[in-house]
Amino acid sequence: MQISKKFRKLFIIFFLIFFNFSSLLALENKILLKIDDEIVTTIDIYEEIKFLKTFNPEVNELEEKEIIEIAKNSIVRDKIKQIEIIKYVKEIKIEDDFLLRYIKNKYSNIGLSSIKSFENYLKENNLNIELAKEKIATELIWNDIIFQKFSPQININKEMIKKEILTYPKKELQKEFSLSEIVFNVLEKSEFKSKYDKIILDIEQTGFKNAALIHSESDTSSNGGFIGWVKEDNLNKTIKSQISSLNIGQYSNAIRTSVGFLIIKIEDIREYEVKFDLNKKTEEMIRFKTNEQLNQFSNSYFNKIKKDMIFNDF
């Protein structure tokens, strides 16, 4: 069940008033939303906004109502995953080694090198350490569940990949793209134009990263849609053809995929020297295609369990 427009307006008005308070103590903690047996409160939203502003500084450029909407969507995603995760594990917690590996990978721009430095960083920004760790644990455990559940369904033909690699023109230098994405879906074909137009408008007005935070249904949305560096010959033919004529800073039209629609932005382009090794390149492409399929399974599975959940607003 979708959140009503009336509730959303009241929700935004309430928080616009809330943001005028100088202290959290001035805010009464109220239940705003219930997803099955999980609740979302005003304090949850407040903490999520602090987290978003700390790790995605661009959010500060948005209007408060947009920040609130992003925070709400982020919490709803986490709650849905947590409801599913608890079917498989007793508690949402991970060992520090796995936590540190994730932190180094996702927040490399901050330069955090230990759990202690991460905790100090959270304290300096007045963030709840346990909530932050739970968010990360949710993502890691969810990814592990997706792998365990869907890895047997991954369909990759190693010999076909080898044949494909051998058709590539031999180059001494190869392109590599730093990419970001927005993944979105529509229930009806008639909804596509209005939703797509809204996304493009937000990209133009607030930037691609903020538009990804607002609209993207991919797990990369929490990172502003950032995917990372991808070698040109690892991209599938459809995406490669869509971005081949784009320059740095430009983004593609909506690309239809098996899990919805995809908009890709080129953040940067670089070249690297090619040292051809058929076996090494084959294994690299297998890893890339495996991750690509797992991401598709993750998005599909998330949307499936979301449809089966009961949403109630207060």
Secondary structure, DSSP 8 states (H G I E B T S, - for coil): ----HHHHHHHHHHHHHHTT-S-GGGS---EEEEETTEEEEHHHHHHHHHHHHHH-GGGGGS-HHHHHHHHHHHHHHHHHHHHHHTTT-SSS---HHHHHHHHHHHTTTTT--SHHHHHHHHHHTT--HHHHHHHHHHHHHHHHHHHHHHGGG----HHHHHHHHHHS---SEEEEEEEEEEEE--SSGGGHHHHHHHHHHHHHHH-HHHHHHHH--SGGGGGTTEEEEEEGGGS-HHHHHHHTT--TT-B---EEETTEEEEEEEEEEEEEE----HHHHHHHHHHHHHHHHHHHHHHHHHHHHHHTS-EEE-
